[in-house]
């Protein structure tokens, strides 16, 4: 069975069996094809050009009365209406835009955008304020306000009070941190001082001060000068001696063993030269005068005035005051040894007041007079009385041991003497009654302090000899 070339209709051949279904199919195809055709209108004919749906839509959009329009190559700007979304750009604006940095973060070598970290640091590097709080716990409100405590945070402040020991600073309640010098020591801040600090991540570090210091103290620096220390400036304590005339007088001196003199000068600095040259120490002592050293001996370039006498010198006068003899010898120094080895002054007999009574027996034992040792042992004597007659008289505080004791006995209005003399034995005293009185140490005794003896008819006075 064959089919048509356009619609594909089935054409049975002479030997084919005609099928009604094929005929019905051909009919449906023809019906659909006819339905899509345009009816022929009198006076009109079909175009040889294809006419598409897009062209139909385009034609439908053309306004009534529209004509064919040729678009010019250029338009003046004035005919174009600008709005918020559409604006003209000038060449100058384009040039400026083209010169802008890119979107990359800026580096030290290339322009670019600022990083968030840099922006935070920038905001925290321009603050200033005046402290509050205490001397050891400062607080401060900075302007502009820092956003966080970040390493590198830098700001300045003025103190409302001098700092105490180990001060801290709390900016905008971000946290109290120690204030330190660059050397790590705690900072010392003055009243109304203006300071700049940088936060190192742990503490606020003072800028521009607080470096290392030496070991000098006030005692090492001239008075009137100052020196920087960990605690700030201090005044020197060294007094400059001879500041106007170049010299000073010593305040004390002491003799040095073996010869010489220790001169103790006032502590201080000796810097100014005198009219004759170097600084001087003038040692003064009222006894350093020529009259106090030998003639022929030079001290500090000055000759002494004391005449040195020979080893022997005769006196020129004497005097007697009834007890002592005065020998007047010439002034001078007697330094040479005499014949006896020591320095001597010879007293001539005719110049000495002679007295034949100067002999050992007239000089008390233990006493020397002009080389004569005394041998005289005088008796020691004491006496006393009692307020009433006693039969056992007692004496105390005598101060020596008596060898002879007399008790004066007042009997029948007659004075009688009772003699007591030490016998060979120190425990017996013999009396003029030809009997011995034993000394028992309690009822009767004789010692270095006194005595106690028995007496007949009572005794009212006594005498004792050693």
C-alpha positions in Angstrom: 0.0 0.0 0.0 1.3 3.4 -1.0 0.9 6.8 0.8 0.6 10.4 -0.4 3.7 12.6 -0.3 2.3 15.5 1.8 -0.3 14.2 4.2 0.7 10.6 4.2 -2.8 9.3 3.1 -3.0 5.6 2.5 -3.6 4.5 -1.2 -4.7 0.9 -1.6 -3.5 -0.8 -4.7 -5.5 -3.2 -7.0 -4.6 -6.2 -5.0 -4.9 -4.6 -1.6 -7.8 -5.2 0.7 -9.6 -2.0 1.4 -9.8 -1.4 5.1 -12.4 1.0 6.5 -10.1 2.0 9.2 -7.6 3.2 6.7 -10.3 5.3 5.0 -11.4 6.8 8.3 -7.8 7.6 9.1 -7.4 9.4 5.8 -10.5 11.4 6.5 -9.3 12.6 9.9 -5.9 13.7 8.4 -7.7 15.7 5.7 -10.0 17.3 8.2 -7.2 18.5 10.4 -5.3 19.8 7.5 -8.2 21.7 6.1 -8.9 23.2 9.6 -5.4 24.9 9.6 -5.9 26.6 6.2 -6.9 30.2 5.6 -10.0 30.9 3.7 -9.6 32.6 0.3 -11.0 36.1 0.2 -12.1 37.8 -3.0 -9.5 40.4 -4.2 -6.8 38.9 -2.0 -4.1 36.5 -2.6 -1.6 34.6 -0.5 2.0 36.0 0.0 4.9 34.0 -1.0 6.7 35.0 2.3 6.3 33.1 5.5 4.5 35.0 8.4 5.6 34.0 11.9 3.9 34.4 15.3 6.7 36.7 16.4 6.1 39.0 13.5 2.4 39.0 14.3 3.1 39.9 17.9 5.4 42.7 16.8 2.8 44.1 14.4 0.2 44.0 17.1 2.4 46.2 19.2 2.7 49.1 16.7 0.6 52.0 17.6 -2.0 53.3 15.3 -0.5 55.9 12.9 3.0 54.9 13.6 5.5 55.5 10.8 8.8 54.0 10.0 11.6 55.7 12.1 15.3 55.8 11.5 17.4 56.2 14.8 20.1 58.8 14.6 23.7 57.9 15.3 24.0 60.3 18.4 21.6 62.0 20.8 22.2 65.2 22.8 22.2 64.5 26.7 19.4 67.0 27.2 16.9 64.7 25.6 17.7 61.9 28.1 15.8 62.0 31.4 18.0 60.9 34.4 16.7 59.2 37.6 18.1 57.7 40.8 19.2 54.6 39.0 20.5 56.2 35.9 23.0 59.1 35.9 25.6 60.5 33.6 29.3 60.2 34.7 31.9 62.8 33.8 35.4 62.1 32.7 36.7 63.6 35.9 34.5 61.3 38.0 35.7 58.3 36.1 39.3 59.4 36.5 38.7 59.7 40.3 37.0 56.4 40.5 39.8 54.7 38.6 42.3 56.1 41.0 40.6 54.6 44.0 42.2 51.7 45.9 41.1 48.2 45.2 39.2 46.0 47.6 42.4 44.3 48.9 43.6 45.1 52.4 46.3 47.8 52.4 49.9 46.9 53.2 52.9 49.1 54.0 53.8 49.0 50.2 50.4 48.9 48.5 47.3 51.1 48.9 44.2 49.3 49.9 41.4 49.0 52.4 41.9 49.2 56.2 41.5 45.9 58.0 39.1 45.6 60.9 42.0 45.1 63.3 43.7 48.2 62.1 40.4 50.1 62.4 40.0 48.9 66.0 43.6 50.0 66.8 43.1 53.4 65.2 40.0 54.0 67.2 42.0 53.2 70.4 45.0 55.4 69.6 43.6 58.8 70.0 42.0 58.7 73.5 42.6 61.2 76.3 41.0 61.8 79.7 41.6 62.7 83.4 41.9 60.0 86.0 39.7 59.4 88.9 39.7 56.7 91.6 42.5 56.2 94.1 46.3 56.7 94.1 46.8 53.0 93.5 43.7 52.2 91.5 43.1 54.9 88.8 40.0 54.9 86.6 39.5 56.9 83.4 36.9 57.6 80.8 38.6 58.1 77.4 37.3 60.0 74.5 37.0 58.6 71.9 35.9 55.5 73.7 38.1 52.4 73.1 36.3 49.3 72.1 38.6 46.7 73.7 42.0 46.3 75.5 44.2 45.4 72.5 48.0 45.1 72.4 49.2 48.4 70.9 46.4 50.5 72.4 47.8 53.9 73.0 46.3 56.9 74.8 47.2 59.9 77.1 45.9 60.9 80.4 46.2 63.5 83.2 46.5 62.4 86.8 44.2 63.9 89.4 46.3 62.6 92.3 49.9 61.4 92.8 50.3 57.7 92.5 50.8 55.3 95.3 52.7 52.0 95.3 52.1 49.8 92.2 49.4 51.8 90.6 46.8 50.4 88.1 44.6 52.0 85.5 41.2 50.9 84.3 40.1 52.7 81.1 36.3 52.8 80.4 35.8 49.8 82.7 37.7 47.5 80.3 39.9 46.1 83.1 42.5 47.3 85.6 46.0 46.8 84.5 49.4 47.8 86.1 51.2 51.0 85.0 54.9 50.3 84.5 58.0 51.9 83.3 59.8 50.5 80.2 62.3 48.7 82.5 59.4 46.8 84.2 59.4 48.7 87.5 56.1 50.1 88.8 55.5 53.6 87.6 55.5 56.7 89.8 53.1 59.4 88.7 53.0 63.0 89.9 49.9 65.1 90.6 48.6 66.8 87.4 51.1 65.0 85.3 50.3 64.2 81.7 51.4 60.7 80.5 51.2 58.5 77.5 50.9 54.7 77.8 50.9 51.8 75.4 49.2 48.5 76.3 51.5 45.6 75.7 48.8 42.9 76.3 49.6 42.7 80.0 50.3 46.2 81.4 50.2 49.9 80.4 53.8 50.9 79.6 54.8 54.6 80.1 56.4 56.2 77.0 59.3 58.6 77.0 60.5 58.0 80.6 61.4 55.5 83.2 64.7 54.1 81.8 67.5 52.6 83.8 69.1 54.6 86.7 72.4 54.3 88.4 73.1 53.7 92.1 73.7 57.3 93.1 71.7 58.6 96.1 71.3 62.0 97.7 74.5 61.4 99.6 76.4 61.1 96.2 75.1 64.4 94.7 76.0 68.0 95.4 73.4 70.0 97.4 71.5 72.2 95.1 71.6 69.7 92.3 69.0 67.0 91.5 69.2 63.5 90.1 66.7 61.2 88.6 65.9 58.0 90.5 63.2 55.3 90.4 61.3 57.4 92.8 61.6 60.6 90.8 64.0 63.6 91.2 65.8 63.9 94.5 67.9 66.7 95.8 71.6 66.2 96.5 73.0 66.3 100.0 76.7 66.8 99.6 77.7 70.2 101.0 80.2 72.1 98.8 82.9 73.3 101.1 84.8 76.5 100.3 82.2 77.3 97.7 83.2 81.0 97.8 86.8 81.1 99.0 88.1 77.6 98.2 89.1 76.6 101.7 87.6 75.3 104.9 88.6 74.9 108.5 88.7 71.5 110.1 86.3 70.9 112.9 88.3 68.4 114.9 91.6 66.7 115.2 93.2 63.8 117.1 96.7 62.8 117.9 97.9 59.7 116.0 99.9 57.1 117.8 103.5 57.1 116.7 103.4 60.8 115.7 101.3 62.9 113.5 97.8 64.2 113.8 94.5 62.9 112.4 92.6 65.9 111.0 88.9 65.2 110.7 87.5 67.6 108.1 83.8 68.2 107.4 82.3 65.9 104.9 81.5 67.6 101.6 82.9 68.4 98.2 86.0 70.5 97.8 85.8 71.9 94.2 86.7 75.6 94.1 90.3 76.6 93.9 91.8 79.3 96.2 93.6 82.4 95.1 96.9 80.4 95.2 95.7 77.3 93.4 94.1 74.0 94.6 91.4 73.8 97.2 92.7 74.0 100.8 92.0 72.5 104.2 93.1 74.9 106.9 93.7 73.1 110.2 93.5 75.5 113.2 94.4 74.9 116.8 95.1 77.7 119.3 98.0 75.7 120.8 99.9 75.6 117.5 102.0 78.7 118.2 105.8 79.1 118.4 105.7 79.5 122.1 104.8 75.8 122.4 107.7 74.2 120.6 111.5 74.3 120.8 113.6 76.9 119.2 115.5 75.4 116.3 112.5 73.2 115.5 110.5 74.3 112.5 106.8 73.4 112.4 104.9 74.4 109.2 107.9 76.7 108.4 107.9 78.5 111.7 110.7 78.3 114.3 109.8 77.6 117.9 110.4 79.9 120.8 111.1 77.6 123.7 114.8 77.7 124.8 116.3 74.3 125.4 118.2 74.3 128.7 121.3 72.2 129.4 121.1 69.0 131.5 122.1 70.9 134.6 120.5 74.1 135.7 121.1 76.1 138.9 118.1 77.7 140.6 118.0 81.4 141.1 115.6 81.7 144.1 113.6 79.7 146.7 110.8 80.3 149.0 109.3 78.6 152.1 105.6 78.8 153.2 106.1 76.8 156.4 105.2 73.5 154.8 106.6 73.4 151.2 109.8 74.8 149.6 109.4 76.4 146.2 112.3 76.2 143.8 112.1 78.7 140.9 114.0 77.6 137.8 114.4 79.5 134.5 111.8 78.8 131.8 112.9 76.5 129.0 112.9 72.8 128.0 115.0 70.4 130.0 115.5 67.4 127.7 119.0 66.0 128.2 119.5 63.3 130.8 121.6 64.1 134.0 124.1 62.0 135.7 121.4 59.9 137.4 119.7 59.2 134.1 116.7 61.5 134.5 116.4 65.2 133.9 117.8 67.1 136.8 117.7 70.5 138.5 120.6 71.1 140.9 119.6 73.0 144.0 122.7 74.7 145.6 123.0 74.3 149.5 123.4 78.0 150.1 120.2 78.6 148.1 118.2 75.9 150.0 116.6 76.7 153.4 118.6 74.3 155.6 116.8 72.5 158.5 118.6 69.9 160.6 115.3 68.4 161.6 114.9 66.8 158.2 115.9 63.3 159.2 114.3 59.8 159.0 113.3 59.7 162.7 111.3 62.9 162.2 109.6 61.8 159.1 106.6 59.6 159.3 107.1 56.0 158.2 106.1 55.6 154.5 106.8 59.3 153.7 109.7 60.6 151.6 111.1 64.1 151.9 113.9 65.1 149.5 114.9 61.5 149.1 114.7 60.7 152.9 112.5 57.8 153.9 110.7 58.4 157.2 110.9 55.9 160.1 108.8 57.6 162.7 105.9 55.5 164.0 103.8 57.8 166.1 101.4 56.4 168.7 97.7 56.4 167.8 95.5 57.9 170.5 91.8 58.2 171.2 89.6 59.1 174.2 86.0 59.3 175.1 83.4 59.0 177.8 80.1 57.4 178.7 76.9 59.1 179.8 77.0 57.2 183.1 79.4 55.0 185.0 79.5 51.5 183.7 81.0 48.2 185.0 81.4 46.8 181.6 82.3 49.8 179.4 82.2 49.2 175.6 83.7 51.3 172.7 83.1 50.8 169.0 84.4 52.5 165.8 87.9 53.0 167.2 89.7 52.2 164.0 92.8 50.7 165.5 93.7 47.9 168.1 94.7 49.5 171.3 97.7 48.2 173.3 97.1 50.4 176.4 93.7 51.3 177.8 92.9 53.5 180.8 89.5 53.5 182.3 88.8 56.4 184.6 86.6 55.2 187.5 84.6 57.7 189.5 84.2 56.1 193.0 83.3 58.1 196.1 83.7 61.3 194.1 87.4 60.4 193.4 88.9 59.7 190.0 90.8 56.5 189.9 92.6 55.0 186.9 92.4 51.4 185.9 95.3 50.4 183.6 95.0 47.6 181.1 98.0 46.6 179.0 98.3 43.9 176.3 100.2 40.9 177.6 102.3 38.6 175.5 99.1 36.6 174.7 96.6 38.6 172.6 93.8 36.9 174.6 94.9 38.4 177.9 95.1 42.0 179.1 96.9 42.7 182.4 95.7 45.4 184.7 97.3 47.4 187.4 95.5 45.2 189.9 98.1 42.5 189.1 95.6 40.2 187.5 94.9 39.2 184.0 91.5 39.7 182.2 90.7 36.9 179.7 89.2 38.0 176.4 86.4 35.7 175.4 85.4 37.7 172.3 81.9 38.4 173.5 81.8 39.6 177.1 85.3 41.0 177.0 87.4 41.7 173.8 89.9 44.1 172.2 90.0 44.4 168.4 90.6 46.8 165.6 87.1 48.3 166.0 87.0 48.9 169.8 87.0 47.1 173.2 84.9 45.8 176.1 86.4 45.3 179.5 85.2 44.7 183.1 85.6 47.6 185.5 85.3 47.9 189.3 83.0 50.6 190.8 82.1 51.8 187.2 83.9 53.9 184.7 82.8 57.1 182.9 85.8 58.0 180.7 88.5 56.2 178.7 91.8 56.7 176.9 93.5 54.3 174.4 96.9 54.1 172.7 98.0 51.8 169.9 
